[in-house]
Amino acid sequence: MRRPRPRAWARHRGRLLIPLAAIEAARERISDVAIRTPLVRLQAPESPAEIWLKLECLQPIGSFKIRGAANAIRSAPPGAIDGGVFTTSAGNMAQGVAWIAREEGVPATVVAPEHAPQTKLDAIARLGGTVIKIPYETWWETMENGAYPGVAGYFVHPVLDDAVMAGNGTIGLELVEDLDEIDTVLVPWGGGGLTTGIASALAALSPRSKVVACEPETGAPFAASLSAGEPVGVEYTASFVDGAGSKALLPAMWARARPLVSGAVTLTLEETAGAIRLLSDRASVIAEGAGALSVAAALSGRAGAGKIVCIVSGGNIDPPRLAAILEGRTPD
């Protein structure tokens, strides 16, 4: 395995949000639970780009979230998790936290929005986690505050935890080791923690590579904020793209991610469903809505040409929705 030499480090040093050393330490810390996922070429001659897929949908929980959850819990202060852990999540981070909590022998509680997909809730239960479903607005407040009445334990923020972002950044380490001269990395934007982690690693190791956020049209606050030049809220509608999209940016994420992100692409639900079908047909890959956003962006041509890596962030999708998509329909 080759290790790239950092290039133009001084130019990016001031804007590197997650230190490279923290990302490298995270890789060692989580190596026994998070696998090194494949990076494979997608055969898509109709696209103007050379598309590569980073298959985080093949992680043990079907999502990249195991990386950040494992790093956050394992780097907690001594005794901090003895009373259990909890998080706020629509499903994938919840599975990561529940998985690691089970490994550590402590209870896990998940505060989830009421529209969370059943397949993800079932997975949390299989891992021994306890789920509390609440309205979306209350769930958003819980994520901002890091607390919910009656729930105790060590809180793992699904986005704004530096250890979570460092765990996410290990994806960036793998990218620059596995593929030379990456032009663009397309990342689904849910809260920004995945984007910031990967972008931090690339800023240190492959500064020529652009990072572009991908959002569904049902809630694209990062794209709207880029256009406005400041954080703005948007109308949000829940959809089958449950792992991405929201009504607003978390207060701290604009400042953290903006210097590292080159742009944003907003995708329709039809484009996203089409990308799920294409991944199934040509790569035998099952992606959830959020996981297909990056591929939809690459196929649309709006992310440009060159060598493009798509982060297929997860594959946890409700079977009825997947069946509808594979039949050519777009779920509500």
N, C-alpha and C positions, 0 to 999 in steps of 0.2 A: 504494500500500500504506500503510495507516494504522499508525502506531506508538502503542500505548496508553500513557497516562501511568501510572507506578507509583502505586498507591493503598495507603494505610495502610502505607506502607513501614516506619515506625518500629516498628509493632506486630509485624512479621514479621522485622525485621532480625536479631534475636538467633538466630533459628532457620533462617536461610537458609544452606543447607549448601554450595551451589555458587554463587559470586557471579554476579550478572547480567552483569557485565562479562566474565567468563570464558566464559559461554554466548554472548554476542554476538560475542566474538572467535572462538569456535569456528565460528560460522556463516560468518564471512568465510573462515576457514581451509579449510573443507570444501566451499565453494560449487560447486566445479567437479566434485565427485564425488557428493555426496549431493543428490538432487533435492528440491524442495519438493513434498511429496506432497499429493494432493487430500484435501479434507475434504468428504464427500458425505453427504447425508441418506439414511437407510435407511427404506424404507417398511415399517413394522411396526405396523399399527394395533392389533394384539393386545397391544402393550406399553404400560405406563403412562407411558413416557417418550418424549420426542422424541430419537431416536437418531441420532447422527452418527458417521461412520466416518473415522478418520484412517488412510489406506491406506499404511502403511509397507511392506506386501507388494509395492509397486510400485517400491521402490528397486532399483538395478542388481543387487544380490545377492539380492533378494527379502526383505530384512529391514532393520529400523532399524539394525542393528549397524554398517553402513558409516559411520554418523555418528560414533560413538565411536571406532571403529578408526582412521578417517582423522585425527581430531583428536589422538588419543594419539600416533600415529606421526609426524605432521607437527609436533607440538610437542615432540618428544624433543630432548634436548640435542645440539649439533653432534657428529657422528661416532658417536652412540650406536647407530644402526641399521646401521652399516657392516658388522657381522658377521652381519646378519640379524635377524629378529624371531621371537618365538614366543608362543603363547597356549595356554590350556586352554579347550576349547569342545566342545559337543555338535554344533556345525556352523555356526551363523549368525555368531558372532563370528569363527570360524575363516575363514569366507569373506570377511568384512570385512578381516581382517588380511592374508589372502593377496592380496586385490584391491589394497590399498594398497601392500603389499610389491612386487608386480609393477610398479605404477606407479613406485615409487621405485628399482626395479632391484636389490632385495636378496632373499635367500631367506626363506621363511616355513616354520616348523615348527608343527604343531598336535598337542597332546596331547589325545586325545579318549577319552571313556568307551566301553567296548565296545558299548554299546547305541545309539550314535549312528546315526541313519538313513542308509541308503546313499545316498539322493539328495543329502544334504548332503556326505557324504564324496566322492562323485563330483564335486561342484561344486568342492570344495577342490583336487582333483587337476587339474581343468581350468584352475584359476587358477595352477597351478604349485606348490602347497603340498605339503609332506611331512606325512603323518599317522602318528602313533604311537598305536595303540589299547591301552588298559590297563583293568583292572577298575575299576568305579565307585568303590570305596573308595580305591584308589590315586590315581585321578583327582581325587577331592575333596581329598586331602592335597596333591596338586600345585597345585591352585588356591589352597589356603590358604598354601602355602609359596612359591609363585612360582618353583619350580625343579623340574627333573626330570633324573636322572642322564644325562649324555651330551648334553644339549641346551643349546646356548649361544645367545647373542643377546639382544636387547632384549626384555624380557618385558612384554607388554601384558595386564594383568589384565582379564578380561571384565566385572568388576563394580566392584572397589574402586579403580579408577584415576580420580582427579579429572578428568583430561582426557577419559576415556571418558564420565563422567557429564555433563560440560559439553557434549560432542557430542550426547548423548542429549537434553539440555535444549533443544537447538534446536527440537525438536518442540513444546515448550511455547511458544516464541516464535511459531511459526506458528499455533498454536491461538488465541492471544489476538488475533492480527492478523486471523484469518479468521472468527471467530465471537464475537459479543457475549454477555455474561451467561451464561457456561457454569456450570451448577450442579455437575456432577460429571464427573471424568475417570476412566475405568476403565482400569487398566494391568495387563497380565500381570506377575506377579511370578516371576522366575526366580531372580535373586540380589539384586535390588533396585536395580541401577544405573539402569535405565530409569525406574523409579518416582521415585527420588531426583532424577534430572536434570530430569524434567518438573515435579515438585513444586517444585523450587527456582525454576524460571522462573515458575510460577504464583504462588508466594508473593510474588514481587516485583511481578508485573504484574496478577494477577487473584486477590487473596487470598480473595475470597468463594467461589472454586471449590474444591470438595472433591476430594481424590484418594483413590481406593479401589483397593486391590490385589486381584488376581484370581488364584487358585491352583486347581490340580486336586486332587481329593480323594485322589489317589494320593501326595501329598506337599505338605502345606500348613503349613509351619512358621511363616509370618508370622501367619496366622489363629490358630494355636495359641498363639503367643507373645502376641498381643494379649489373648487370653482369660486367659492366665496372668499377664499383667502383667510378664513377663520372658522372655528367650529360652529356648525349649524345643526339644528334638528331637522328631521324629515318625517314624513308620514310612513308608518310601518304597518305592514300586513303580514300576519303569519302565513307561511307556505310550506311546501315540502322541502324547501331549502332552509331547514331549521337550524343548521349549524353556522349560518352566516346571515348577516343583515340585522339591523336594529334601528331604533328611532333616533339615536344620537351617539356621539363618541363619548366614551368615558373621559372625564375631565383631564386626566393626565396623559392620555394616549396621543392627543394631537401633537403636543410638544415632543413626545418621545419618538413617534414614528415619522412625523412630517419630514425631518431632514434626511431620512434614509429612503424614502419612497419616491419613485420617479413619476408615478401617475396612478390612475385608477380606471378600471373598466367596469361598467354596469351591464349586467346580462339579464335578458328576459327569462321568464320561466320556460318558455318554449325552447330557447337556445340551450338552457341548462338541461332540460329533459333530453334534447337531442344529443348532447354530449354524453349523457348516461347511456343512451342507446348505442352510440358509436363505441364507447369503451367496452361495452358488453360484446358487441359484434366483432370488433377488430383486435381487442386485447384480452378478451375473456376476463375483464375486470369489472367488479361491481362497485360503483361509487355512489355515495349519498349525494344529495343536492349540493351541499357546500363543497364536497370533494370534486364535483364536476365543473364548478365555476371556472377554474383555471383553464381547463381543457376547452370549455365553451369560448373563453376569451381568445385563446390561441387559434381556434378554428375560425373565429369570426374575422380574423385579420386585423382587429383593432389593437392588438398588442404588438403589431409590427412583424418583421421578418427576422431572419437569423436563427441562432440556436437558442431555443426557448425551453425552459424547464417548467412543467406544470406540477404544482404540489397537489396530489390527489389525497386530500387530508383525511378522508375517512370513507368507510363503506357501510355504515349502519343506517339502513333505510327500511322502512316498514314494507313487508312483502306485498300488501295490496297496492301501495304506491308504485313499487318497482314493477309489478305486473302491468299496471296501467301504462307506465312509461314504455315498457318493452312492447306493448301493443300499439304504440304510436300516439297515445294520449298524454296530456299534460295534467297532472293532478291539481286540485285547488291548492 
